[in-house]
């Protein structure tokens, strides 16, 4: 496995909005969404996301600050002071599946309301849509790895025969795995599942490619394959 590129080097054209909108406002129902604004007034203090669906990473001038998880109930992080005149705030949000019952059935993804800093609502956002459905054209030009989060790792392996396989992601943190361009599924080191099932039809005799997008992993490491789930 090698470090290939980062999400920051593969951002689409942004959409300007006064306030953050959830994925569904842009006809996106899965993947990630990135919200960006510059801090004009307050530039440090208590940042609160109202309400993140489902897992958010907060960055200040490209530096990872903290995470906020929907079920934690505590959606506030401390933004440190910076020397920047107008610090750049990035909030990368992962949608982790929709609730499909009772009063929770309307389950929007991304930032579902607003973001405040010391009680003041932040305005004027740029939104980047990242459905992660097609990674065939990842750019490696002008790679900037100043941030150690949201990175893509790539590996290849050669097969003399194919068969149903389980790829072990226990050496990685949290993200998505792709086999030969197919989205194999999500991984998260909190478990309980650490191995992802791959059907033989997604593999081929000869050279195969595996790409891992990981939110927290900083270095490429080994991925092993097994015949069983355990």
C-alpha positions in Angstrom: 0.0 0.0 0.0 1.2 3.5 -0.7 -0.1 7.0 0.1 -1.9 8.1 -3.2 -3.5 11.5 -2.7 -5.9 13.4 -0.4 -9.5 14.5 -0.5 -8.2 18.1 -0.4 -6.6 17.6 -3.8 -9.8 16.3 -5.3 -12.4 18.8 -4.3 -15.1 19.6 -6.9 -16.3 23.1 -7.7 -17.9 24.6 -4.6 -21.5 25.8 -4.2 -22.0 29.1 -2.4 -24.7 29.3 0.3 -25.5 31.7 3.2 -26.2 28.8 5.5 -25.1 25.1 5.4 -27.6 22.8 3.7 -27.8 19.0 4.1 -26.8 16.6 1.3 -30.4 16.0 0.2 -30.7 19.7 -0.8 -28.2 18.8 -3.6 -29.8 15.5 -4.5 -27.0 13.6 -2.8 -27.9 10.8 -0.4 -24.6 9.2 0.6 -20.9 9.8 1.0 -19.4 13.0 2.4 -20.0 16.7 2.2 -17.5 19.5 3.0 -18.5 22.9 4.4 -16.0 25.8 4.3 -16.1 29.3 5.5 -13.7 32.0 6.7 -13.9 33.3 10.2 -14.4 37.1 10.0 -15.5 38.0 13.6 -14.9 35.5 16.3 -11.9 33.4 15.4 -11.5 31.1 18.4 -13.7 29.6 21.2 -16.6 27.3 21.3 -17.7 26.0 17.9 -21.0 24.1 17.8 -22.6 22.2 15.0 -26.4 22.0 15.1 -26.8 19.0 14.4 -24.2 16.8 12.6 -25.5 13.8 10.7 -23.5 11.7 11.3 -19.7 12.1 11.8 -17.9 15.4 11.4 -14.2 16.3 11.3 -13.3 20.0 12.0 -10.2 21.6 10.5 -8.8 25.1 11.1 -6.4 26.4 8.3 -6.0 22.8 7.2 -5.1 21.5 10.7 -7.3 18.8 12.2 -8.9 20.0 15.4 -11.5 17.4 16.6 -14.4 15.2 15.7 -18.1 15.4 16.5 -20.3 12.3 16.4 -24.1 12.5 16.1 -24.9 10.1 18.9 -22.6 11.8 21.4 -25.0 14.6 22.1 -22.0 17.0 22.6 -21.5 18.8 19.3 -19.1 21.5 20.6 -15.4 21.7 20.1 -12.8 24.2 21.2 -11.2 26.2 18.3 -7.7 27.4 19.2 -6.4 30.8 18.5 -4.6 31.3 15.2 -2.3 33.9 13.7 -4.4 34.0 10.5 -6.3 37.2 9.8 -9.4 35.2 8.6 -8.9 31.6 9.5 -10.3 29.0 7.1 -12.8 26.6 8.8 -13.5 23.2 7.2 -16.1 20.8 8.4 -16.1 17.4 6.6 -19.2 15.3 7.3 -19.8 11.7 6.6 -23.3 10.3 6.2 -23.5 6.9 7.8 -26.8 5.5 6.7 -30.4 6.7 7.1 -32.8 5.9 10.0 -35.9 4.4 8.5 -38.5 4.3 11.3 -40.8 6.4 13.5 -40.2 10.1 14.1 -36.6 9.8 12.9 -37.5 8.7 9.3 -36.7 12.2 7.9 -33.0 11.8 8.4 -31.0 14.5 6.5 -27.3 14.1 6.2 -24.5 16.7 6.7 -25.1 19.8 8.8 -28.8 19.9 9.4 -29.2 23.4 10.9 -26.3 25.8 11.5 -22.9 26.4 13.0 -22.1 28.8 15.8 -18.9 30.2 17.2 -19.3 31.6 20.8 -23.1 31.7 20.1 -22.8 33.7 16.9 -24.1 32.0 13.7 -21.4 31.6 11.0 -22.4 32.7 7.5 -21.3 32.6 3.9 -20.3 29.0 3.2 -18.8 27.0 0.3 -20.1 23.5 0.0 -18.3 20.7 -1.8 -20.3 17.5 -2.7 -18.4 14.3 -2.3 -20.7 11.3 -3.0 -17.6 9.0 -3.3 -19.4 6.9 -5.9 -16.6 7.2 -8.6 -12.9 7.4 -7.7 -11.6 6.5 -11.1 -10.2 9.9 -11.8 -8.4 10.8 -8.5 -5.8 13.5 -9.1 -2.3 13.2 -7.6 -1.1 16.5 -9.0 -0.1 19.2 -6.6 -0.5 16.8 -3.7 -0.4 18.6 -0.3 -0.1 16.4 2.7 0.1 19.2 5.3 -3.0 17.7 6.8 -2.9 14.1 7.8 -6.6 13.4 7.5 -8.9 12.2 4.7 -6.2 10.4 2.7 -6.4 7.8 -0.1 -4.1 4.8 0.0 -3.5 2.4 -3.0 -2.3 -1.1 -3.3 -2.2 -3.9 -5.9 -2.2 -7.6 -5.7 -1.9 -10.4 -8.2 -4.1 -13.5 -8.3 -3.7 -16.8 -10.1 -7.3 -17.7 -9.2 -10.3 -15.9 -7.8 -12.8 -16.7 -5.0 -14.9 -15.1 -2.4 -12.7 -13.2 0.0 -12.7 -11.2 3.2 -10.4 -8.2 3.4 -9.2 -7.3 6.9 -9.2 -3.5 7.6 -8.2 -3.7 11.2 -5.0 -1.9 10.5 -6.9 1.2 9.3 -9.2 3.7 11.1 -12.4 4.8 9.4 -13.4 5.2 5.8 -14.3 3.4 2.6 -12.7 0.5 0.7 -12.7 0.1 -3.1 -11.8 -3.1 -5.0 -11.2 -2.7 -8.8 -13.3 0.4 -8.7 -16.2 -1.2 -6.8 -17.2 0.3 -3.5 -16.7 -2.7 -1.1 -18.0 -0.9 2.0 -17.2 1.1 5.0 -14.7 0.3 7.7 -14.3 1.6 11.3 -11.8 0.3 13.8 -14.2 0.5 16.7 -15.7 -2.8 15.3 -17.3 -5.2 15.7 -16.7 -6.1 12.1 -13.1 -5.8 10.8 -13.4 -7.9 7.6 -15.3 -6.9 4.5 -16.8 -9.5 2.2 -15.7 -9.3 -1.4 -17.4 -11.6 -4.0 -15.2 -13.4 -6.5 -16.9 -11.6 -9.4 -15.2 -8.4 -8.3 -11.8 -9.9 -8.5 -9.9 -11.0 -11.6 -7.0 -13.3 -12.5 -3.9 -11.1 -12.7 -3.5 -7.6 -11.3 -6.1 -6.2 -9.0 -6.3 -2.8 -7.3 -7.4 -1.8 -3.8 -8.0 1.8 -2.7 -8.7 2.8 0.9 -10.1 6.3 1.8 -9.5 6.8 5.5 -10.4 9.8 7.6 -7.7 9.3 10.3 -5.0 7.0 9.0 -1.7 8.7 8.5 0.5 6.0 7.0 -0.1 3.2 4.5 -0.1 -0.2 6.2 -0.9 -3.9 5.4 -4.3 -5.3 4.3 -4.7 -9.0 4.5 -7.3 -11.2 2.8 -8.9 -14.3 4.4 -11.3 -17.1 3.4 -13.6 -16.5 6.3 -15.1 -13.6 8.3 -13.1 -14.6 11.4 
